[in-house]
Amino acid sequence: MRRFDRYWIGFLLGLVLPAAFMFWYIEGHNLWYALRALNWQASGVLSKLLLVSVFPDLALMFVFYTTDTWRLSKGILMGSFPYLIASVAVSV
């Protein structure tokens, strides 16, 4: 596990995993039509989707944190920050 303890791997995982999860969540619940009808903005739908998409990142960060792969978990945390900042920016 030590050979994967790289900051950039965690950062890439932190950027890709929420986007993939958000796409899977929208596709799995068949929300495309509803989101288009609401223009992604009504009642903070986009903000809530961005926050939900970060949960897999935080769970993965916890797993790597408990296995003492510090650089990997820090990279995942840094990769999730753009989603958290975008969620706050959209909700305001």
N, C-alpha and C positions, 0 to 999 in steps of 0.2 A: 504494500500500500504506500510505502514511502516514495516510490518512484513516481506516483501520481500526485504527490504533495507539491503542486506547483500553483503559484498565484494565478497565472494566466489561464490555466485549465478551469479553475474555479470561477474566474471572471466570465469566461465563455459560457460555462454551465449556468451561471447566474443570469446571463442575458438571454440565452436560448430557451431554457426551461419554462419561464413564465409565459413567453410567447407561444410555445407549443401547448402548454396547458390551457391558455386562454382559447386558442383555436380549437382544441379538443373539447373544451367545456361548451363553447358556442355550437360546435358541430354536433356534439352528443345530445344536447338538449334542444336542438333544432331552433335556435334563437335568431337566425339570420333575418327572417322576415320581421320579427318583433323589434330587433335593433334598428333595422332600416326604417321602420314606421315611426320609431321614437327619435330618429336622427341621433342616436347614441348619447343624447344629452339629457333627455327627460328624466327627472328624479335622480340624477347622478348615476345612471346606468354604467357609463364608461368608467367612472371613478370606482364603483364597486367591483367591476370586472377586473380592473387593474389591481385592486387590493386582493381579490381572490386568487389571482394568478401568481401572487408572490408566496402564497402558503407552501407550495411544493419546494420552493427555494429554501424557505426557513426550515422545513422538515429535513431536507437534505443537508443543510448547514449544521443542524443539530447532530445528525448521524456522523458527519465528518468531524465535528467538534469533539464528540465523545470518543472517537478513535484516534485522537491526538494528531490529526492532519490539519495543523493550524493554518498553513498558507492556503490550502484548498478551501477551508471554511471561510477565511477572510476574503478570498476572491469571490465566493458565492455571495457573501454579504454585500460586497461592493458592487457586484453585478445586479443585485436586486434594488439598489438605491435609485436608479433611473425610473423604475416602475413606481416606487413609492413617491418620488418627487412628482412624477406625472400625475399620479392619482390625486395628490394634494392640489396640484396646479389646476386640474380639470374641475375639481369640486368647488373651487373658489369662484 
